[in-house]
């Protein structure tokens, strides 16, 4: 489970940074969608990356309490 959590966390960081660049690119008039720039010639693979990032978010939402309540802060609650 720890490996799955780490993979989903990495995918969420990649997705979050990509959205940051998409937003900044919008303000500065550029296309800074890194996933599209890297995988744009393979749209199915690009869509798969977006699906995996979305599924990672769902997984982290569902397991968040159990994953993060096992640390030292759990004794405070």
ChimeraX attribute file (.defattr): number of C-alpha atoms within 10 A of each C-alpha:
attribute: neighborCount
match mode: 1-to-1
recipient: residues
	/A:1	7
	/A:2	8
	/A:3	8
	/A:4	11
	/A:5	16
	/A:6	11
	/A:7	14
	/A:8	21
	/A:9	17
	/A:10	14
	/A:11	20
	/A:12	19
	/A:13	13
	/A:14	16
	/A:15	21
	/A:16	13
	/A:17	14
	/A:18	17
	/A:19	16
	/A:20	14
	/A:21	17
	/A:22	17
	/A:23	16
	/A:24	15
	/A:25	14
	/A:26	13
	/A:27	9
	/A:28	10
	/A:29	9
	/A:30	12
	/A:31	14
	/A:32	18
	/A:33	19
	/A:34	16
	/A:35	17
	/A:36	17
	/A:37	11
	/A:38	10
	/A:39	14
	/A:40	14
	/A:41	10
	/A:42	10
	/A:43	11
	/A:44	11
	/A:45	14
	/A:46	17
	/A:47	15
	/A:48	11
	/A:49	18
	/A:50	15
	/A:51	12
	/A:52	16
	/A:53	22
	/A:54	16
	/A:55	15
	/A:56	21
	/A:57	17
	/A:58	13
	/A:59	15
	/A:60	17
	/A:61	10
	/A:62	11
	/A:63	12
	/A:64	12
	/A:65	11
	/A:66	10
	/A:67	13
	/A:68	11
	/A:69	13
	/A:70	10
	/A:71	9
	/A:72	9
	/A:73	9
	/A:74	10
	/A:75	8
	/A:76	6
	/A:77	6
